[in-house]
Amino acid sequence: MLRPTPFHERTTALCESWKFKDWAGKVAICTYDGHSEREYFAVRHSAGLMDASPLYKYDVYGPDAAKLLSRFATRDVTNGFGVGRVTYCTWCDERGNVLDDGTISHLAEGHWRVTSSEPWLRWLLRHGRRLDVRVEETTEQLGCLALQGPHARDILKQCVDFDVDKMRFFRVRKTKLDGVDVWLSRTGYTGDLGFEVWVDAAHALPVWDAIMAAGRIHGITPMGLDALDVCRIEAGYILQGVDYFSAKNCIIEARKSTPHEIGLGHAVDLDREIRFVGQDAVEAELKGAHKWALVGLDVSWPEIEALYEEYSLPPHLAPVACRDAVPVFEEDGRTQVGQATSHTWSPLLKRQLSLASVQPRFAKPGTKLKIEHTVEYERRTVTATVVERPFFDPERKRSTPGRA
């Protein structure tokens, strides 16, 4: 049976669609209305508030906490990673294949927090042996709200006890929100200006109420996973279990990926004293050739229109993001060179977008490829051009108006 999150009483009361799904064993709302369009536009033009509590959370304490996390993750957090910083990273198995991706936050001296999409308590304990650390799973103890959108900062100004204008991108701090102790991080999964609020589960509902009250004049809207999926594709963000698979869940080697093959080479620090699990294998791979490269694809809308016209049909695409993998071919349409795994029509950009893994020689921006598209049960292809990711990257995401 699915378990409720700390915000369940508020979110389910607002959910008119009754569209729920399993997220890490918790009840998660897909969309509050019959369609996610209102929630999507709230994130892009005002603010959306999403319950992200099902994320797995681990608090790591002790003098050797940074050593453990540098051994655990591809980021090196032992050198100059001060209190208040957050980083996005991956972690690998001994063969350099990615297990998961998530964040590491330095909350206080000797206190860190890891978030992930899958449970990793045993993995952390295993690699913390003989170190002076204590690992505590806090998944059930903490609720999390993602407040995302261009008005997110203005909303928080009304209910937190510090100048949010001065908070920089990928930073975290302890504060009070309407009198309740919370951790506030400037992070998110929408590719927009955003913050995440971490609160003790016992005080979750007052925090939800305070944010919703402060956001009313800004048009704040509760947001579900369907709108989030469209936003994260526009932002070029990958999803574990869709755009790559955790190595521990793969039954064949071909499904495993290294950080560089899924576009996360930037999250790998190789010049370090404490080597991460799988570093030898990752370094060896860099001396050779990658199997795959993650790219963005801009799918030709005129060709989609023409394809439907052949069947005397109007163009029709799924009203939400699609996670069905389809083949990607060379421009001649005959030789398969990869697969597209996440797709969406971007309401803001007015473009059909896909994230795909292709053979590296086809990863250069501007390369013309073909992607499978099915109409009336007949598999056809249309042109897809390799483009830079992210597709959508507003300046407000990183800007800090109060920084001197």
Summary of the structure (lengths in Angstrom):
residues: 404
radius of gyration: 21.6
end to end distance: 50.9
largest distance: 68.8
contacts: 1381
relative contact order: 0.15
helix: 26%
strand: 33%
